Amino acid sequence: MSGGKPRAAMLPVLLTVGSLAGVGAVMAGLLLYLSPSQETASSAAGPEPKPMVARMAPVDATGGPSTAGSPGTDPAADPATDSGAAGPATVGPGGVNVPLVEAVATAAPPSPVAVPVAPLGKSAPTRVRIAKIGVDAPLTSVGVEKSGEIEVPPLSRPRLAGWYRLGPAPGEMGPAVILGHVNTRSGPAVFSRLRELGRGDKITVVRANGSKAVFTVDGAEQASKNRFPTKRVYGHVDRPSLRLITCGGVFNPRTRSYTDNIIVYATLTASGRG
């Protein structure tokens, strides 16, 4: 019984401590309830873009090859010969590349600026003409290299553009793809001024059967090769479409290539002969 008084004297202290601890627990729980969860916060900002795999299979789920190292990858390119060919890097907050013409913020390509017309039958393209940027270039067909990267026209013919033959022909239903170099050591190449195209500009593709497909530009973007927008470029669309691709951004002297791609999106809006 000699220890009874000290224990009795400690009882109020223990009760006070316990009460404060209980209040603290309630407050902590209330804060957790009121504050947004990490999952909610991240979903509100939208899904993080997935980086494009540098060495993917020749054709991925959307039907497109890897372009991490191409098109427009110029092993012999030297921007000193044409300092304005690729244009300055367009960089937003946090180093994220922002579009050149308009926002292409979703997985879908930009909406058509003009009413699409009915698709044409299959016929290989032979020439691409873009009056605004002085392009009147022959076309060759390109496929996919063993590395999984899309082929590019030979550097010895810098004014030659390439049509990706494993996809639709320009004028057919779906996204046709034409690519070209931005420059070489000898100077500007076929798509050196591609970045100048904007919404409403016209692109004409001449086809082997004598027909021509006229496309109207819907928009353009500059995208990092490490985050290439595969779905926007090669994914399903419900109209005859065209994508023009070249290099842009900053030239990396170590890899002898540019950091980004310039991508122009267009829709078939007219057709004819000649």
ChimeraX commands (.cxc) that place a marker at each C-alpha (Angstrom):
marker #1 position 0.00,0.00,0.00 radius 0.5
marker #1 position 3.05,2.28,0.33 radius 0.5
marker #1 position 3.11,2.85,-3.52 radius 0.5
marker #1 position -0.62,3.72,-3.75 radius 0.5
marker #1 position -0.28,7.52,-3.38 radius 0.5
marker #1 position 2.35,8.01,-6.09 radius 0.5
marker #1 position 0.27,5.95,-8.50 radius 0.5
marker #1 position -2.83,7.96,-7.61 radius 0.5
marker #1 position -0.93,11.21,-8.17 radius 0.5
marker #1 position 0.15,10.11,-11.68 radius 0.5
marker #1 position -3.40,9.26,-12.77 radius 0.5
marker #1 position -4.38,12.85,-13.80 radius 0.5
marker #1 position -1.15,13.17,-15.79 radius 0.5
marker #1 position -1.80,9.93,-17.66 radius 0.5
marker #1 position -5.37,10.96,-18.39 radius 0.5
marker #1 position -4.20,14.32,-19.74 radius 0.5
marker #1 position -1.57,12.72,-21.97 radius 0.5
marker #1 position -4.06,10.16,-23.23 radius 0.5
marker #1 position -6.58,12.88,-23.98 radius 0.5
marker #1 position -4.04,14.92,-25.97 radius 0.5
marker #1 position -2.97,11.81,-27.87 radius 0.5
marker #1 position -6.58,11.08,-28.75 radius 0.5
marker #1 position -7.11,14.63,-30.01 radius 0.5
marker #1 position -3.93,14.33,-32.09 radius 0.5
marker #1 position -5.13,11.08,-33.65 radius 0.5
marker #1 position -8.51,12.60,-34.51 radius 0.5
marker #1 position -6.84,15.65,-36.10 radius 0.5
marker #1 position -4.48,13.47,-38.13 radius 0.5
marker #1 position -7.36,11.37,-39.38 radius 0.5
marker #1 position -9.33,14.50,-40.25 radius 0.5
marker #1 position -6.40,15.90,-42.24 radius 0.5
marker #1 position -6.01,12.64,-44.12 radius 0.5
marker #1 position -9.72,12.64,-44.93 radius 0.5
marker #1 position -9.80,16.25,-46.13 radius 0.5
marker #1 position -6.54,16.25,-48.12 radius 0.5
marker #1 position -6.65,14.79,-51.70 radius 0.5
marker #1 position -5.07,11.42,-52.14 radius 0.5
marker #1 position -1.92,11.06,-54.22 radius 0.5
marker #1 position -3.86,9.01,-56.74 radius 0.5
marker #1 position -6.52,11.72,-57.12 radius 0.5
marker #1 position -3.91,14.45,-57.54 radius 0.5
marker #1 position -2.02,12.57,-60.21 radius 0.5
marker #1 position -5.15,11.64,-62.15 radius 0.5
marker #1 position -6.29,15.27,-62.18 radius 0.5
marker #1 position -3.11,16.22,-64.00 radius 0.5
marker #1 position -3.72,13.60,-66.66 radius 0.5
marker #1 position -1.74,10.45,-67.41 radius 0.5
marker #1 position 1.98,10.84,-67.78 radius 0.5
marker #1 position 3.05,10.32,-71.39 radius 0.5
marker #1 position 4.85,7.05,-71.95 radius 0.5
marker #1 position 8.30,7.38,-73.51 radius 0.5
marker #1 position 8.69,5.78,-76.89 radius 0.5
marker #1 position 10.87,2.71,-76.87 radius 0.5
marker #1 position 13.99,3.28,-78.94 radius 0.5
marker #1 position 14.15,-0.29,-80.24 radius 0.5
marker #1 position 10.56,-1.42,-80.47 radius 0.5
marker #1 position 9.33,-4.16,-82.77 radius 0.5
marker #1 position 9.11,-3.15,-86.43 radius 0.5
marker #1 position 5.39,-2.45,-86.11 radius 0.5
marker #1 position 3.77,-1.64,-82.78 radius 0.5
marker #1 position 0.15,-1.92,-81.67 radius 0.5
marker #1 position -0.83,1.22,-83.57 radius 0.5
marker #1 position 0.88,0.10,-86.77 radius 0.5
marker #1 position 3.83,2.44,-86.58 radius 0.5
marker #1 position 7.56,1.84,-86.46 radius 0.5
marker #1 position 9.97,3.39,-84.02 radius 0.5
marker #1 position 11.15,6.87,-84.90 radius 0.5
marker #1 position 13.36,7.39,-81.87 radius 0.5
marker #1 position 16.42,7.76,-84.05 radius 0.5
marker #1 position 14.69,8.84,-87.23 radius 0.5
marker #1 position 13.25,10.11,-89.55 radius 0.5
marker #1 position 15.53,12.94,-90.39 radius 0.5
marker #1 position 18.36,11.48,-88.36 radius 0.5
marker #1 position 21.27,12.84,-90.30 radius 0.5
marker #1 position 24.51,11.10,-89.31 radius 0.5
marker #1 position 26.33,13.57,-91.51 radius 0.5
marker #1 position 24.18,16.55,-90.61 radius 0.5
marker #1 position 25.93,19.70,-89.57 radius 0.5
marker #1 position 23.61,22.54,-88.52 radius 0.5
marker #1 position 26.45,24.99,-89.08 radius 0.5
marker #1 position 25.78,24.64,-92.81 radius 0.5
marker #1 position 22.18,25.76,-92.31 radius 0.5
marker #1 position 21.75,27.20,-88.87 radius 0.5
marker #1 position 18.07,27.94,-89.34 radius 0.5
marker #1 position 17.07,24.64,-90.89 radius 0.5
marker #1 position 15.60,23.06,-87.81 radius 0.5
marker #1 position 14.62,26.25,-86.05 radius 0.5
marker #1 position 15.17,27.03,-82.38 radius 0.5
marker #1 position 14.06,24.55,-79.76 radius 0.5
marker #1 position 10.57,25.37,-78.49 radius 0.5
marker #1 position 10.69,24.61,-74.79 radius 0.5
marker #1 position 8.09,25.26,-72.13 radius 0.5
marker #1 position 8.20,25.05,-68.31 radius 0.5
marker #1 position 10.12,22.07,-67.02 radius 0.5
marker #1 position 11.84,21.52,-70.34 radius 0.5
marker #1 position 8.72,20.10,-71.99 radius 0.5
marker #1 position 8.52,20.73,-75.73 radius 0.5
marker #1 position 5.46,22.73,-76.66 radius 0.5
marker #1 position 3.63,22.61,-80.00 radius 0.5
marker #1 position 4.71,24.83,-82.86 radius 0.5
marker #1 position 1.27,25.69,-84.19 radius 0.5
marker #1 position -1.44,24.57,-81.81 radius 0.5
marker #1 position -1.93,22.37,-78.80 radius 0.5
marker #1 position -2.16,18.65,-79.51 radius 0.5
marker #1 position -2.71,17.73,-75.89 radius 0.5
marker #1 position -4.66,14.47,-76.27 radius 0.5
marker #1 position -3.93,11.11,-77.82 radius 0.5
marker #1 position -5.96,12.14,-80.86 radius 0.5
marker #1 position -4.61,14.24,-83.74 radius 0.5
marker #1 position -6.00,17.76,-84.20 radius 0.5
marker #1 position -9.48,18.14,-85.65 radius 0.5
marker #1 position -9.79,18.84,-89.39 radius 0.5
marker #1 position -9.77,22.48,-90.40 radius 0.5
marker #1 position -11.86,21.66,-93.51 radius 0.5
marker #1 position -14.44,19.05,-94.44 radius 0.5
marker #1 position -12.76,15.74,-95.39 radius 0.5
marker #1 position -13.60,14.13,-98.74 radius 0.5
marker #1 position -14.10,10.46,-99.59 radius 0.5
marker #1 position -10.95,8.32,-99.56 radius 0.5
marker #1 position -9.18,7.36,-102.76 radius 0.5
marker #1 position -8.11,3.90,-103.88 radius 0.5
marker #1 position -4.60,2.65,-103.32 radius 0.5
marker #1 position -1.90,4.14,-105.54 radius 0.5
marker #1 position 1.71,4.75,-104.61 radius 0.5
marker #1 position 2.67,8.42,-104.26 radius 0.5
marker #1 position 5.33,9.76,-106.62 radius 0.5
marker #1 position 5.70,13.43,-105.68 radius 0.5
marker #1 position 4.86,15.86,-102.88 radius 0.5
marker #1 position 4.29,19.57,-103.47 radius 0.5
marker #1 position 3.98,22.26,-100.80 radius 0.5
marker #1 position 3.92,25.70,-102.38 radius 0.5
marker #1 position 4.20,27.65,-99.12 radius 0.5
marker #1 position 7.63,26.22,-98.29 radius 0.5
marker #1 position 8.92,25.67,-101.80 radius 0.5
marker #1 position 8.73,21.87,-101.84 radius 0.5
marker #1 position 8.32,19.98,-105.13 radius 0.5
marker #1 position 10.03,16.70,-104.37 radius 0.5
marker #1 position 10.06,13.15,-105.73 radius 0.5
marker #1 position 9.02,10.37,-103.38 radius 0.5
marker #1 position 10.56,6.99,-102.72 radius 0.5
marker #1 position 9.09,4.22,-100.57 radius 0.5
marker #1 position 10.64,3.32,-97.22 radius 0.5
marker #1 position 10.03,0.49,-94.78 radius 0.5
marker #1 position 11.51,-0.51,-91.43 radius 0.5
marker #1 position 15.14,-1.28,-90.64 radius 0.5
marker #1 position 16.21,-4.38,-88.67 radius 0.5
marker #1 position 16.67,-2.12,-85.64 radius 0.5
marker #1 position 12.95,-1.36,-85.68 radius 0.5
marker #1 position 13.47,2.23,-86.78 radius 0.5
marker #1 position 11.80,3.64,-89.86 radius 0.5
marker #1 position 13.99,3.90,-92.94 radius 0.5
marker #1 position 14.95,7.31,-94.27 radius 0.5
marker #1 position 15.83,8.50,-97.78 radius 0.5
marker #1 position 19.57,8.38,-98.59 radius 0.5
marker #1 position 21.62,11.38,-97.48 radius 0.5
marker #1 position 23.08,11.55,-100.97 radius 0.5
marker #1 position 19.64,12.72,-102.16 radius 0.5
marker #1 position 18.63,15.37,-99.59 radius 0.5
marker #1 position 15.75,16.63,-101.76 radius 0.5
marker #1 position 14.09,13.21,-101.83 radius 0.5
marker #1 position 11.22,12.45,-99.43 radius 0.5
marker #1 position 10.10,8.99,-98.30 radius 0.5
marker #1 position 6.64,7.44,-98.09 radius 0.5
marker #1 position 6.15,4.78,-95.40 radius 0.5
marker #1 position 4.89,1.95,-97.61 radius 0.5
marker #1 position 3.70,-0.29,-94.75 radius 0.5
marker #1 position 0.95,2.23,-94.02 radius 0.5
marker #1 position -1.78,3.74,-96.19 radius 0.5
marker #1 position -0.96,5.56,-99.40 radius 0.5
marker #1 position -1.75,9.28,-99.30 radius 0.5
marker #1 position -5.46,9.59,-100.12 radius 0.5
marker #1 position -6.43,6.18,-98.70 radius 0.5
marker #1 position -8.35,5.88,-95.46 radius 0.5
marker #1 position -6.01,6.21,-92.49 radius 0.5
marker #1 position -2.78,8.04,-91.66 radius 0.5
marker #1 position -0.27,8.09,-94.53 radius 0.5
marker #1 position 3.27,9.09,-93.49 radius 0.5
marker #1 position 5.87,11.00,-95.49 radius 0.5
marker #1 position 9.25,11.85,-93.99 radius 0.5
marker #1 position 12.33,13.72,-95.06 radius 0.5
marker #1 position 15.61,15.15,-93.83 radius 0.5
marker #1 position 15.84,18.65,-92.47 radius 0.5
marker #1 position 19.45,19.24,-93.59 radius 0.5
marker #1 position 22.78,17.60,-94.39 radius 0.5
marker #1 position 26.37,18.81,-94.52 radius 0.5
marker #1 position 25.66,20.17,-97.98 radius 0.5
marker #1 position 22.84,22.41,-96.77 radius 0.5
marker #1 position 19.05,22.44,-96.35 radius 0.5
marker #1 position 17.13,19.28,-97.23 radius 0.5
marker #1 position 13.60,18.65,-98.48 radius 0.5
marker #1 position 11.79,19.47,-95.21 radius 0.5
marker #1 position 14.07,22.24,-93.95 radius 0.5
marker #1 position 11.10,24.61,-93.70 radius 0.5
marker #1 position 8.47,22.14,-92.52 radius 0.5
marker #1 position 8.09,24.01,-89.23 radius 0.5
marker #1 position 6.60,26.96,-91.15 radius 0.5
marker #1 position 3.42,25.08,-92.09 radius 0.5
marker #1 position 0.29,26.06,-90.22 radius 0.5
marker #1 position -3.39,25.30,-90.03 radius 0.5
marker #1 position -5.05,25.76,-93.40 radius 0.5
marker #1 position -1.94,25.34,-95.58 radius 0.5
marker #1 position -2.16,22.97,-98.57 radius 0.5
marker #1 position -0.13,19.86,-99.41 radius 0.5
marker #1 position -0.51,18.08,-102.76 radius 0.5
marker #1 position 0.59,14.50,-103.34 radius 0.5
marker #1 position 0.82,13.21,-106.92 radius 0.5
marker #1 position 0.07,9.48,-107.28 radius 0.5
marker #1 position 1.24,6.81,-109.70 radius 0.5
marker #1 position -2.19,6.39,-111.33 radius 0.5
marker #1 position -2.24,10.05,-112.40 radius 0.5
marker #1 position -4.47,11.26,-109.58 radius 0.5
marker #1 position -3.57,13.86,-107.00 radius 0.5
marker #1 position -4.56,14.12,-103.35 radius 0.5
marker #1 position -4.83,17.57,-101.79 radius 0.5
marker #1 position -4.50,17.82,-98.02 radius 0.5
marker #1 position -5.22,20.73,-95.68 radius 0.5
marker #1 position -2.99,21.13,-92.61 radius 0.5
marker #1 position -4.85,20.69,-89.32 radius 0.5
marker #1 position -1.95,21.45,-86.99 radius 0.5
marker #1 position 1.65,20.67,-86.09 radius 0.5
marker #1 position 3.76,19.90,-83.07 radius 0.5
marker #1 position 7.35,19.52,-81.95 radius 0.5
marker #1 position 7.81,16.34,-79.93 radius 0.5
marker #1 position 10.81,14.81,-78.20 radius 0.5
marker #1 position 12.06,11.64,-79.87 radius 0.5
marker #1 position 12.08,10.10,-76.40 radius 0.5
marker #1 position 8.31,10.73,-76.17 radius 0.5
marker #1 position 7.29,10.29,-79.77 radius 0.5
marker #1 position 3.46,10.53,-80.10 radius 0.5
marker #1 position 3.07,7.13,-81.77 radius 0.5
marker #1 position -0.69,6.95,-81.31 radius 0.5
marker #1 position -1.31,10.41,-82.78 radius 0.5
marker #1 position 0.88,9.69,-85.79 radius 0.5
marker #1 position 0.08,6.05,-86.62 radius 0.5
marker #1 position -3.17,5.47,-84.72 radius 0.5
marker #1 position -6.60,4.86,-86.22 radius 0.5
marker #1 position -8.42,7.83,-87.76 radius 0.5
marker #1 position -11.79,7.90,-89.51 radius 0.5
marker #1 position -10.63,9.94,-92.51 radius 0.5
marker #1 position -7.87,9.98,-95.14 radius 0.5
marker #1 position -4.97,11.72,-93.38 radius 0.5
marker #1 position -1.35,12.66,-93.89 radius 0.5
marker #1 position 1.60,13.13,-91.52 radius 0.5
marker #1 position 4.81,14.87,-92.59 radius 0.5
marker #1 position 7.79,14.26,-90.31 radius 0.5
marker #1 position 11.29,15.67,-90.04 radius 0.5
marker #1 position 13.78,16.56,-87.32 radius 0.5
marker #1 position 13.76,19.59,-85.05 radius 0.5
marker #1 position 14.88,20.86,-81.69 radius 0.5
marker #1 position 18.55,20.84,-80.68 radius 0.5
marker #1 position 21.30,19.16,-82.65 radius 0.5
marker #1 position 23.27,16.66,-80.54 radius 0.5
marker #1 position 26.85,16.50,-81.86 radius 0.5
marker #1 position 27.52,13.27,-79.95 radius 0.5
marker #1 position 24.70,11.29,-81.59 radius 0.5
marker #1 position 24.80,13.37,-84.78 radius 0.5
marker #1 position 21.03,13.82,-84.68 radius 0.5
marker #1 position 18.35,16.20,-83.44 radius 0.5
marker #1 position 16.50,15.82,-80.14 radius 0.5
marker #1 position 12.97,16.26,-81.51 radius 0.5
marker #1 position 10.64,15.62,-84.42 radius 0.5
marker #1 position 8.50,18.17,-86.24 radius 0.5
marker #1 position 5.16,16.57,-87.14 radius 0.5
marker #1 position 2.53,18.10,-89.43 radius 0.5
marker #1 position -1.01,16.67,-89.42 radius 0.5
marker #1 position -3.29,17.08,-92.46 radius 0.5
marker #1 position -6.61,15.80,-93.84 radius 0.5
marker #1 position -7.62,14.99,-97.42 radius 0.5
marker #1 position -9.90,17.80,-98.61 radius 0.5
marker #1 position -9.79,17.51,-102.43 radius 0.5
marker #1 position -8.71,15.20,-105.22 radius 0.5
marker #1 position -8.33,15.34,-108.98 radius 0.5
marker #1 position -6.17,14.41,-111.92 radius 0.5
marker #1 position -2.74,15.60,-112.99 radius 0.5
marker link #1:1,2 radius 0.2
marker link #1:2,3 radius 0.2
marker link #1:3,4 radius 0.2
marker link #1:4,5 radius 0.2
marker link #1:5,6 radius 0.2
marker link #1:6,7 radius 0.2
marker link #1:7,8 radius 0.2
marker link #1:8,9 radius 0.2
marker link #1:9,10 radius 0.2
marker link #1:10,11 radius 0.2
marker link #1:11,12 radius 0.2
marker link #1:12,13 radius 0.2
marker link #1:13,14 radius 0.2
marker link #1:14,15 radius 0.2
marker link #1:15,16 radius 0.2
marker link #1:16,17 radius 0.2
marker link #1:17,18 radius 0.2
marker link #1:18,19 radius 0.2
marker link #1:19,20 radius 0.2
marker link #1:20,21 radius 0.2
marker link #1:21,22 radius 0.2
marker link #1:22,23 radius 0.2
marker link #1:23,24 radius 0.2
marker link #1:24,25 radius 0.2
marker link #1:25,26 radius 0.2
marker link #1:26,27 radius 0.2
marker link #1:27,28 radius 0.2
marker link #1:28,29 radius 0.2
marker link #1:29,30 radius 0.2
marker link #1:30,31 radius 0.2
marker link #1:31,32 radius 0.2
marker link #1:32,33 radius 0.2
marker link #1:33,34 radius 0.2
marker link #1:34,35 radius 0.2
marker link #1:35,36 radius 0.2
marker link #1:36,37 radius 0.2
marker link #1:37,38 radius 0.2
marker link #1:38,39 radius 0.2
marker link #1:39,40 radius 0.2
marker link #1:40,41 radius 0.2
marker link #1:41,42 radius 0.2
marker link #1:42,43 radius 0.2
marker link #1:43,44 radius 0.2
marker link #1:44,45 radius 0.2
marker link #1:45,46 radius 0.2
marker link #1:46,47 radius 0.2
marker link #1:47,48 radius 0.2
marker link #1:48,49 radius 0.2
marker link #1:49,50 radius 0.2
marker link #1:50,51 radius 0.2
marker link #1:51,52 radius 0.2
marker link #1:52,53 radius 0.2
marker link #1:53,54 radius 0.2
marker link #1:54,55 radius 0.2
marker link #1:55,56 radius 0.2
marker link #1:56,57 radius 0.2
marker link #1:57,58 radius 0.2
marker link #1:58,59 radius 0.2
marker link #1:59,60 radius 0.2
marker link #1:60,61 radius 0.2
marker link #1:61,62 radius 0.2
marker link #1:62,63 radius 0.2
marker link #1:63,64 radius 0.2
marker link #1:64,65 radius 0.2
marker link #1:65,66 radius 0.2
marker link #1:66,67 radius 0.2
marker link #1:67,68 radius 0.2
marker link #1:68,69 radius 0.2
marker link #1:69,70 radius 0.2
marker link #1:70,71 radius 0.2
marker link #1:71,72 radius 0.2
marker link #1:72,73 radius 0.2
marker link #1:73,74 radius 0.2
marker link #1:74,75 radius 0.2
marker link #1:75,76 radius 0.2
marker link #1:76,77 radius 0.2
marker link #1:77,78 radius 0.2
marker link #1:78,79 radius 0.2
marker link #1:79,80 radius 0.2
marker link #1:80,81 radius 0.2
marker link #1:81,82 radius 0.2
marker link #1:82,83 radius 0.2
marker link #1:83,84 radius 0.2
marker link #1:84,85 radius 0.2
marker link #1:85,86 radius 0.2
marker link #1:86,87 radius 0.2
marker link #1:87,88 radius 0.2
marker link #1:88,89 radius 0.2
marker link #1:89,90 radius 0.2
marker link #1:90,91 radius 0.2
marker link #1:91,92 radius 0.2
marker link #1:92,93 radius 0.2
marker link #1:93,94 radius 0.2
marker link #1:94,95 radius 0.2
marker link #1:95,96 radius 0.2
marker link #1:96,97 radius 0.2
marker link #1:97,98 radius 0.2
marker link #1:98,99 radius 0.2
marker link #1:99,100 radius 0.2
marker link #1:100,101 radius 0.2
marker link #1:101,102 radius 0.2
marker link #1:102,103 radius 0.2
marker link #1:103,104 radius 0.2
marker link #1:104,105 radius 0.2
marker link #1:105,106 radius 0.2
marker link #1:106,107 radius 0.2
marker link #1:107,108 radius 0.2
marker link #1:108,109 radius 0.2
marker link #1:109,110 radius 0.2
marker link #1:110,111 radius 0.2
marker link #1:111,112 radius 0.2
marker link #1:112,113 radius 0.2
marker link #1:113,114 radius 0.2
marker link #1:114,115 radius 0.2
marker link #1:115,116 radius 0.2
marker link #1:116,117 radius 0.2
marker link #1:117,118 radius 0.2
marker link #1:118,119 radius 0.2
marker link #1:119,120 radius 0.2
marker link #1:120,121 radius 0.2
marker link #1:121,122 radius 0.2
marker link #1:122,123 radius 0.2
marker link #1:123,124 radius 0.2
marker link #1:124,125 radius 0.2
marker link #1:125,126 radius 0.2
marker link #1:126,127 radius 0.2
marker link #1:127,128 radius 0.2
marker link #1:128,129 radius 0.2
marker link #1:129,130 radius 0.2
marker link #1:130,131 radius 0.2
marker link #1:131,132 radius 0.2
marker link #1:132,133 radius 0.2
marker link #1:133,134 radius 0.2
marker link #1:134,135 radius 0.2
marker link #1:135,136 radius 0.2
marker link #1:136,137 radius 0.2
marker link #1:137,138 radius 0.2
marker link #1:138,139 radius 0.2
marker link #1:139,140 radius 0.2
marker link #1:140,141 radius 0.2
marker link #1:141,142 radius 0.2
marker link #1:142,143 radius 0.2
marker link #1:143,144 radius 0.2
marker link #1:144,145 radius 0.2
marker link #1:145,146 radius 0.2
marker link #1:146,147 radius 0.2
marker link #1:147,148 radius 0.2
marker link #1:148,149 radius 0.2
marker link #1:149,150 radius 0.2
marker link #1:150,151 radius 0.2
marker link #1:151,152 radius 0.2
marker link #1:152,153 radius 0.2
marker link #1:153,154 radius 0.2
marker link #1:154,155 radius 0.2
marker link #1:155,156 radius 0.2
marker link #1:156,157 radius 0.2
marker link #1:157,158 radius 0.2
marker link #1:158,159 radius 0.2
marker link #1:159,160 radius 0.2
marker link #1:160,161 radius 0.2
marker link #1:161,162 radius 0.2
marker link #1:162,163 radius 0.2
marker link #1:163,164 radius 0.2
marker link #1:164,165 radius 0.2
marker link #1:165,166 radius 0.2
marker link #1:166,167 radius 0.2
marker link #1:167,168 radius 0.2
marker link #1:168,169 radius 0.2
marker link #1:169,170 radius 0.2
marker link #1:170,171 radius 0.2
marker link #1:171,172 radius 0.2
marker link #1:172,173 radius 0.2
marker link #1:173,174 radius 0.2
marker link #1:174,175 radius 0.2
marker link #1:175,176 radius 0.2
marker link #1:176,177 radius 0.2
marker link #1:177,178 radius 0.2
marker link #1:178,179 radius 0.2
marker link #1:179,180 radius 0.2
marker link #1:180,181 radius 0.2
marker link #1:181,182 radius 0.2
marker link #1:182,183 radius 0.2
marker link #1:183,184 radius 0.2
marker link #1:184,185 radius 0.2
marker link #1:185,186 radius 0.2
marker link #1:186,187 radius 0.2
marker link #1:187,188 radius 0.2
marker link #1:188,189 radius 0.2
marker link #1:189,190 radius 0.2
marker link #1:190,191 radius 0.2
marker link #1:191,192 radius 0.2
marker link #1:192,193 radius 0.2
marker link #1:193,194 radius 0.2
marker link #1:194,195 radius 0.2
marker link #1:195,196 radius 0.2
marker link #1:196,197 radius 0.2
marker link #1:197,198 radius 0.2
marker link #1:198,199 radius 0.2
marker link #1:199,200 radius 0.2
marker link #1:200,201 radius 0.2
marker link #1:201,202 radius 0.2
marker link #1:202,203 radius 0.2
marker link #1:203,204 radius 0.2
marker link #1:204,205 radius 0.2
marker link #1:205,206 radius 0.2
marker link #1:206,207 radius 0.2
marker link #1:207,208 radius 0.2
marker link #1:208,209 radius 0.2
marker link #1:209,210 radius 0.2
marker link #1:210,211 radius 0.2
marker link #1:211,212 radius 0.2
marker link #1:212,213 radius 0.2
marker link #1:213,214 radius 0.2
marker link #1:214,215 radius 0.2
marker link #1:215,216 radius 0.2
marker link #1:216,217 radius 0.2
marker link #1:217,218 radius 0.2
marker link #1:218,219 radius 0.2
marker link #1:219,220 radius 0.2
marker link #1:220,221 radius 0.2
marker link #1:221,222 radius 0.2
marker link #1:222,223 radius 0.2
marker link #1:223,224 radius 0.2
marker link #1:224,225 radius 0.2
marker link #1:225,226 radius 0.2
marker link #1:226,227 radius 0.2
marker link #1:227,228 radius 0.2
marker link #1:228,229 radius 0.2
marker link #1:229,230 radius 0.2
marker link #1:230,231 radius 0.2
marker link #1:231,232 radius 0.2
marker link #1:232,233 radius 0.2
marker link #1:233,234 radius 0.2
marker link #1:234,235 radius 0.2
marker link #1:235,236 radius 0.2
marker link #1:236,237 radius 0.2
marker link #1:237,238 radius 0.2
marker link #1:238,239 radius 0.2
marker link #1:239,240 radius 0.2
marker link #1:240,241 radius 0.2
marker link #1:241,242 radius 0.2
marker link #1:242,243 radius 0.2
marker link #1:243,244 radius 0.2
marker link #1:244,245 radius 0.2
marker link #1:245,246 radius 0.2
marker link #1:246,247 radius 0.2
marker link #1:247,248 radius 0.2
marker link #1:248,249 radius 0.2
marker link #1:249,250 radius 0.2
marker link #1:250,251 radius 0.2
marker link #1:251,252 radius 0.2
marker link #1:252,253 radius 0.2
marker link #1:253,254 radius 0.2
marker link #1:254,255 radius 0.2
marker link #1:255,256 radius 0.2
marker link #1:256,257 radius 0.2
marker link #1:257,258 radius 0.2
marker link #1:258,259 radius 0.2
marker link #1:259,260 radius 0.2
marker link #1:260,261 radius 0.2
marker link #1:261,262 radius 0.2
marker link #1:262,263 radius 0.2
marker link #1:263,264 radius 0.2
marker link #1:264,265 radius 0.2
marker link #1:265,266 radius 0.2
marker link #1:266,267 radius 0.2
marker link #1:267,268 radius 0.2
marker link #1:268,269 radius 0.2
marker link #1:269,270 radius 0.2
marker link #1:270,271 radius 0.2
marker link #1:271,272 radius 0.2
marker link #1:272,273 radius 0.2
marker link #1:273,274 radius 0.2
view
